[in-house]
Amino acid sequence: MAYNPFDLTGKVALVTGGNGGIGLGMADAMAQSGADIMIWGTNEEKNKKAVAQLEAHGRGKIAAMRVDVSDEDAVVSAMVKTAEQMGRIDAVYANAGIGYGANSFLNITTEMYRKVLSVNLDGVFWTFREACRHMEERSKNGDPGGSIVGIASLAAIEGAGRNEHYAATKGAVISMMKAVAVEFAKHGVRANAILPGWIATDMTSAAQDAPAFAEKVIPRVPARRWGEPEDFGGVAVYLASDASTYHSGDTFVIDGGYAIF
């Protein structure tokens, strides 16, 4: 029999914030690999466009829900509905996130701090918890296994000046992921984190338009370019696939070599 672990036929992947940017890049690759995809996003128009894009070349079932991950009740309800609608959930990518930068740490208000934490940390916490609940229940019914993935950032491991609130959430995602990896391994669940570098998405649009950034930052990326959402397709497929069943508690830095240069 041919070795074909990256065929995701029959697997269901949930991607929060999957209607654009890195989330859509991951969802697109998994759809092309045969997975059924559920997207959570707050913008219904973007959800519809993402579903249409994935349906155009995906082989599995594609669906989307309007879910605000900063709302605990919404996450709890949506996880149950996702499992019911899709039949199961095999891989969960906690990707939804926001960023509110400031010109100084001293000017980051408590309101900004709480808003970033509500999505980037609370949202990941509730998404992880409810996904683990589903996977533990499957395991107890004789169907173990699952993949939990948190989308962190280089800000978690480098000094992100003027972004202390954002960095705090991303560092916490890594710690939470490691705890999940240890506790739920007995149910065949593995947990990992992805750390993007400078990626061309809506969140980085201001930096993309800044001449100084293009002159001083991007030349420091050994790959000599911005990352693109599709650069995350391979790692997403790997982490959803049977090829990664013994790979847990790890961090995947996808940054074109920026962190080591």
Buried (B, 14 or more C-beta within 10 A) or exposed (E): EEEEEBBBEEBBBBBBBBBBBBBBBBBBBBBBBBBBBBBBBBEEEBBEBBBEBBBEEBBBBBBBBBBBBBBBEBBBBBBEEBBEBBEBBBBBBBBBBBBBBBEEEEEBEEEBBEBBBBBBBBBBBBBBBBBBBBBBEBBEEEBBBBBBBBBBBBBBBBEBEBBBBBBBBBBBBBEBBBEBBEEBBEBBBBBBBBBBBBBBBEBBEEBBEEEEBEEEBBEEBEBEEBBBBEBBBBBBBBBBBEBBEEBBBBBBBBBBEBBEE
